[in-house]
Amino acid sequence: SSIKTKNNKIISVDIETTEINPIVADIVGISISFKPNEGFYIPILFPDKESYPDYNLDLVTVLEILKDILESEDYRKCGQNIKYDSLIFKRHGINLAGIAFDSMIAEHILHPEKNSYKLDNLSIEYIGYEMQPIESLIGSGKDQISMSEIPLKDVAFYAAEDADIALQIYNNQIPLLKKNSLEKPYFDIELPLIPVLVKMEDDGVFVDKEFLSKLSTTIDSKIDILIDEIYKIADKEFNINSPKQLSEVLFDDLKLKPIKKRSTSIEVLEVLKFVHPLPEKILEYRHLAKLSSTYIKALPTHINSRTGRVHSSFNQTIASTGRLSSTKPNFQNIPIRTELGREVRKAIKAQEDDWVIFSADYSQIELRVMAHYSQEPELLDAFNNDQDIHARTAALVYGVKEEDVTSDQRRSAKVVNFGIMYGAGPFRMSKELGISMKEAKLLVETYFKTYPGIQEYIQKTIQDAHVRGYVHTIGGRKRYA
């Protein structure tokens, strides 16, 4: 514990592991750096142990020595994708505290439009230094080996370099966050979220395997029935999953009029279903097949044998809007609008009978943010008086009393309320509401007359974006043009 960082110094921490999934990976070694161009590597697993007879450290001893430092808020830590390292430590009984910086997340705040935040790229950009590629050690593709199989001298340089470069990038990014006024979203939103996500990922989610197994049998039989129906309508057997064979059936055999160069996309089938029964069956088949392969059969493969739970990864650097993304598996896009989609969701439930899942949602959060930003009096008034905002909009737009608003009028107002905020114009509105372009145009015009503050706010935002080259959220996150 001779490392002292109380005078605002920072330690860069990086773990080398046997694989990329933090829920099952073993620790190969731990790197630490607290001075640029210097790094230390503490090896745990390496093949040539007999060449180092004096080395007697094992994982338990190393973690015992480091525990106080790693769990102390006084020692500030930085790293590249430090959530990964936190998850590994957590599984080994250490709660990494004092997380002060993550270079990957900082780069995402600085450049949300990038599609890669790899340390190798950041190293070239910030310090003009080309790092040793991991492939030069472990290879790639089917010949790839584990980090634990690499001789110690080769791993030591690569690993220490990781910690050192992450520290140097931290030194370069700190002034940039300040210069671009991005400290608030970074230090107040993104960094404090890391320990929360670590806990969520480590706890995982209970998925009822038996329930999915029964559902799988039901869906398989439904798919079989559909396939028979499709063959019957087409009057022949063909590979339904082949766009080429399907287009031949639709456009050559059945002589349907091709849209978009014989495309068999969902949008095309949605149009063709009005002129023939086959496209409707194909859409139904695709929906069932996707649910089956992506969720019903895939979810059980993600259940961890040690915990009996699914440990999805929640990523902070995928969506440029700042929204979290969920991968391996993706829990965020299980369909909710179809009956079968809702069935799949039932498999995700509380593990014990006397436990419950608590579901909370913001009430019309986008409209509230709009009211705050635009300061439109009508909107503020509606929220302050706890009124039904969609019924209120419908009453104002259609010129009727609030109690006389029909459910159809309220639904239209809801579509317009949310649509306007996301930049939908008359064309989109006419499609969404099934009305003519003329009616949709009038609806949008009346909406803006009803809430002139909203139109002013939208125009001002567009002007500001032209002048500044970016827009920013309420938390200070920037989206660049």
N, C-alpha and C positions, 0 to 999 in steps of 0.2 A: 504493500500500500504506500509506496514511496511516490506514487503519481499524485501530485497536488494540482487541482484545477480550480481551487476556490477563488483565485484572483482572475476569474473569467476565462481561464484556459479551457480548452476543449479536447476531449479524447475521441479519436476516430476508431470505431469498432467494426470488425468484419469477421464473419464466420465462414470457413470453407466446409462444405458438406458433401455427403455422398450423392445427393440428388436435389432436384428443384422443389419438390413438394415438402414444405416445412413440417407437415404433420407426421411424416415418416422418416425424414432425412436424419442421418447420424452426423455428429460433429467430427470433422477430419482435423481441424485445427482452428485456432483463434488468432486473429491479427489485431495489433493495436498500434496506433501512431498518435503522437502528440506534438510532433515537430515536423514541418515540411522537409521532404527528402529523407525522412527516416521512418522506419517501420520495424515492428517486432512480430515474430511469428512463434506461437506456442503450438507445437505439433501434438496430435493425439493419435491419429491412425496414419501409419506410413509403412510401406513394405520392407524397407531396409533397416529395421530396428536393430538388427544384430551389428550393423556398422557403427552404432552409437551406444556402446555398452554403458556409458556414464549417464545416459538419459533415462531417468526413472519416473517421469511424471505420467500420471494417468488422468482420465477425464474428471473423476471425482475430486482428486487433489487439486487440479487446476481450477475447477469451478468453486471449490471451497476457498481458495486463495483470492479469486476474483470477485466472489459474491458481494462482499461489503462495498466494493467500488461500483460494481454494476448496479446494485440496488440503492445506491445513495444519490439523492437529488443534488448533492453538493458537487458531484463529478459530472460535468456536462458532456453528453455524448453526441457524436454525429456519425453519419454513415450514408451509404447509398442503398435505398430500399431497406431502411432499418426495421421495418415491420417484420420482414422475413427473419432477421436475426433475433428480434424480440420473441417471435413465435418459437424458435428453436430453443432459446434460453428458458422460456416459460415451461416447455415440456421437460426441461431438466431442472425444474424447481427454482429458477431465478427470474424475478420480475424486474426487467430492465427499466430503470428509472432515470430521470434527468435527460430525457431525449430533447436535445436542443436544436437539432438540424438534420434534415434529410435532403441530400443534393438532388435526388431524383424528383422529389416533390417540389423543390424550389425551382427546378428547371421547368416543370409543368406550369407553375404559377407565372414564371417569366415568359414562357413560350408555349401557351396551351395548344397551338396549332401543330406542334411537332408530333410525329408518329413513333419516335424512338427517343428514349432518355437513357440509353446505355452509357455506362461510365467511360467506356473506350472513346465514344464520340465526344463526351463532355471534356475529357482529358485533352483531346486534340483542339477543341474549340477554345477552352479557357487557358491552357498552359502550353499548347503546341507540342504536347508530348504523346508519342504513340505507345500505348500500353501493350504488354505481351498478350496476344489473343489466347483465350482459354482453349481454343481448338488445337493450338500448338502443343498443349499438354495432354488433353484427354481425347483428341480426335473428334470426329463427327459422324453422324449417321449410325449405321448398324455396328460400326467398328469402335464406337465411343466407349471409353472405359471410365471407371469411377476415379474421383480425385484421390481416394484412399490408396489407389494402386500406383500413384506417381512417386518416384524417389523424393526424399525430403528436400534435398538441395534445390530441386526444380520447383516444388510447391512453395517453399519458403519465400523465394523472390516474388513469385506471382502474387501470393497472398499478402505479403507485406506491402507490395506496390498498391494493391486495392485500397488498403486502409490509408496509406500516405496520400494517394491521389484524391480520395474522398475528402480528406482534410484540406488539401490545397484548393479543391473546387469550392468548398465551404468558404474559404477566405476570399475567393473571387466573387461568389454569389451574394454574400452579405451586403456589400455596398450597392450592388445592382437592385436588390429588393428595396433598399432605402430610396435610391435615386428614382425608381419607377413607382414609388408610393404603393408598394405591394406587401408591406410588412403586416398590415392588418389581416388580409385574408390568409397569409401564410402562418403567422405566429398565433393568431386568435382562432382560426378555423381548422386549417389542415394539420398542423403539428399536434394540437391537443386531441385530434381525432385518432391518431395512430394507436395509443393504448386502448381506446375503445374498440377499434377494429381487431386488435390483437386478441382481446377478450372474446369478441364475437366469433372470430375464426377458430380460436382454441376450443371454445365451448361446442361449436358446431350446431347442427340442426337435426332433430330426430325425424327420421323418415320411416314410415311403416312399410316394411318389406312385404309382409303377407298381403296387405291391402293392395299393393302394386302388382303382386303376383296374380291375384284374382282379377284385377282390372285388365291385366295383360291378356289373360285368357279370353275375357269378354271382347276386348278390342280385336284380337286376332280373328275371332269368329265373325265379327262385324266386317272386318276387312275381306275375309274370304267370301262372304255373301255379296259384298260390293263388287269384288272382282268378277264373280259370276254374272252379276247384273250388267256390268260394263261389257263383258264379252258378248252377252246376249244382244244388247243394243247395237254394238259394233258389228255383230254378226260374224265375229272371228276372234281368235285369241292373239294377243300381242303383248309386248312389254310396256305396261302402263307407265313405267318410270323413264322410258326413253322418249325424249321430246321429238326425235325424228320419227319414230314409229307412230306416236300419238298424232303428230301433224299429218301423217299420211292418212290415218283413219278419219280425222276431222275434215281435212281439206280435199283429199282425193276420193276416198270411199263415200263419205257422207256429203261431199260437195258443199261444205259450209264456206262462207265467204271469209278468206283470210284477212286478219287485221295485223298490222305491223309485221310484214314479211313472214307469214306462216308461224308466228310466235304462238307458244302454248302457255304463256305466262298467266298468272292468276288474273291480272287485269283483263286480258283477252277472254279468258274463260268466263269471267263475270259478265261480259257482254254477250258472249255466244250462248250462255245458258237460257237466254230468253227466246232463242230460235230453235233449240234442240235439247232433248233431255240428257244427252251424254256429258256435255261440259259440267253440268251440275253434279253428276256422279263422280266425275274426275276430281272436282274440287273437294267433295266429301272424302274421297279416297286419300287425297293428299293430306288433308287435315288429320285424318286418323293415322296415316303412316308416319307423319311428322311427330304427332303426340307419342306414338308408340316408340319410335326409334330415339327421339331426343329426350324424352322424359321417362316413360313407363319402363322401358328396358334399360335406359342409361342411368337413372338415379340410383338403383341398387348397387351398380358397379362403383359408385363413389362412397359407399358406406365403409368407414374405416374399421378394420377388424379389432383394433385395440379399444376404440371408444364406442363403436356401434352407432356412430353418427356421421353425418355428411358435413365436411369442413370446406365450405365454399370460400373462395378468395374474394375479398372486397378491394377493388383497385381505385386508387385516388388519381391515377394519371392517364386514364383512358379517354374519358369524355371531356372535350374542351370546355364544356359548360360548367365543369366542376362537379357534376353528378357522379355518384359512385357507380362502378360497373361490377358485376358479379360473374366470376368465371369458375369453371371446374367444380360443380356445374353452375350454369347461369340460373339463379333462382328468380331473376327479375322478369323473365319474359314467358312464364308459363301462362298460356291463354286464360283469360277470366271471363270472356264474353260468350264462350260456348259451354254447353252443358258438360262435355267431356273434359274440357280444360279445368272446369270447377271440380270435377271428380278427381283429377290428378292432384289438385291442391289439397284435397282432403287427406292425402297420404302424409303431408307435412303437418304434424300435430304435436301436442304436448306428450311427453314420454310417459308420465304417470297419470293414472286416472284422476287423482285429486289436484293435478296441475292444470293451468289454463294458459292459452296464448292470448296476450293482451294486444289488441290492434288499435292503433291511434292514427288519426289523420288530421292534417290542418284543414280548417274550413275555408274553402275558396281562397287559398293563400295568394294565388296570382292576382286576383282582383283586389285583395287587401294591399298588396305591394303597389299595384296600379293606383289605388286610392291615395296611398302615401306619397308616391312620386308625383302624380298629376295634381293632387290637391283639388280634384273635381268635387265641388260642394255637394252635388246630388249623391255621388258615390259615398263620400265621407258621412253624409247624413244617414244614408241607408245602413251603413255598418255601425255607426254610433247608436242608432236606434234599434239595432239587432233585427233588421227587417230581412225578409226573403229577397235577396238581391236579384234573383232571376225573375221573380214575379214582379218586383218593382220595375225592372228594366222593361218587361213586357207591357206593363201598364202605361209607362211613359211613351214607349215606342208605338204601341197600338192605340194610344189615346183612350184607354178604358180605365174603369176603376180597378184597384188592385184585387178586390174580391170577385170581380167579373172575369179575371184572366183565366183562359182555358188552359188545360194541361198542354195542348199543342203549342199555344202561344208561349207558355213558359219554357217549353223545350226549345223552341226557336230562339228565344231570348238567351238561353243558356249557351246554345251553339254560337250565337253572335258575341256574347260577352267574352267567351274564351277564344273564339276565332279571331276577333279583332286584335287581341293582345299578341297573338302569334303571327300577325301579319296577313291573315286571310282576307282576300278581296271578294268582290261579288261573285266571281266564277266559282271559287271554293264554296262559298255560302249556298249558291244555287245547287251545287252538287250535294252538299251535306243535308240540305233541307228539302231537296226535291222540288224546288220552285224555279220559275223562269229567271233568266238573267235580269230582266227588267225589274221584277219583284225584288230580287236580291240587291240590286243597285239602290232601289228606293229604301230598302231595309237598312243598308249600311249608311246611307245619307241621313235617314231619320235618327239612327243611333248616334251619329256624330253631332247632330243638332241637339239631341237630348243631353249628351255629355260633351259639351264643347271643350272642357278641360282635357279630356282624353286625346282629342284630335291635336290640341296644342302640344301636349306632352309628346305624342308620337312624332310630330313634325320637328319639334325641338331636338329630340333624340337623334333623328336622322341628320339634322344640321350639325349637331355636335360631333357625330361620328365622322362626317366629312371633314370637319375642321381638325379634330384631334387624331383621327385614324383609329379610334377604338371606342367602345362603350364599356360601362362598368356596372357591376351589380351593387346591390345595397351593402354587401360586405366588402366591396372594394376590388373584387376580382375583375380583371380586364379581358375583353374579347377584342382582338385586333382585326382590322379590315383585311 
